[in-house]
Amino acid sequence: MNSVVIVAAGKGTRMGEGVDKLFLTACGEPVIVHSWRRFDRSLLVDEIVLVIREERREEFLRLGGAVKTTKPFRLVAGGAARQDSVWNGLEATSDRSSLVAIHDGARPCVSEEIIKDCFEAAGRIGASVAAQRVTDTLKEASEENLIERNIDRSRLWAVQTPQVFRRAILKKAMAEVRDRELQVTDDTAACEAIGQCVFLVESVAPNPKVTVPSDLPFVEWLLSRSNETPSCSRL
């Protein structure tokens, strides 16, 4: 069996004071509902763990009705940092799980294709991550914001989620991070701590994360054009 941990415990401070980006409406439903539904409908997923802020528990239970869940799910409380939330979610997955996907709740446009490709790659190699090639010209700057040098972008990728791992590998990697008191910004960085290779799965379709207010119109436009968003009429 396979599991997914949807990380939905962050406060999203860049969205603005008092705004919870996961509960902003896109195509008539909260952002988190779209993210949750994508995995609930995946044939590769058998259980879903949502890592949440405890004060939102009742709201998430109600949202399960909006998702019309077909997969068993459980809610667990988040931790002080993202890596702590991932650990809590991982601990809540079934011991029978072979592969575990970690996904940001604020990425509602994730496609079935990228979910499938990430699971397949993790099954072969042990760890994978959705990513896009960097296409912008990159510069390294001084503290005074003066360009110091050009950065070769040919080997650079911007990583996204889902990030999929064999469960035993992710537990080992996250335990190493905790034991060494390391701070990591994503779960593939934990794999680096144990020397585990991670395969980059190219995400061809847009898979943006809702981070600032200007992201929402683009996300809503993408959702409106997706066959995987039945609640949203085509523009």
ABEGO torsion letter per residue (X at the ends): XBBBBBBAABAGAAAEBGBBAAABBBGGBBAAAAAAAAAAABAABABBBBBBBAAAAAAAAAAAAAAGBABBBBBBBBBABAAAAAAAAAAABBAABABBBBBBAABAABBAAAAAAAAAAAAAAGBBBBBBBBABBBBBBBAAGBBABBBBAAABBBBBOBBBBBAAAAAAAAAAAAAAGBBBABAAAAAAAAGBBBBBBBBABBBBBBABAAAAAAAAAAAAABAABAABBBX
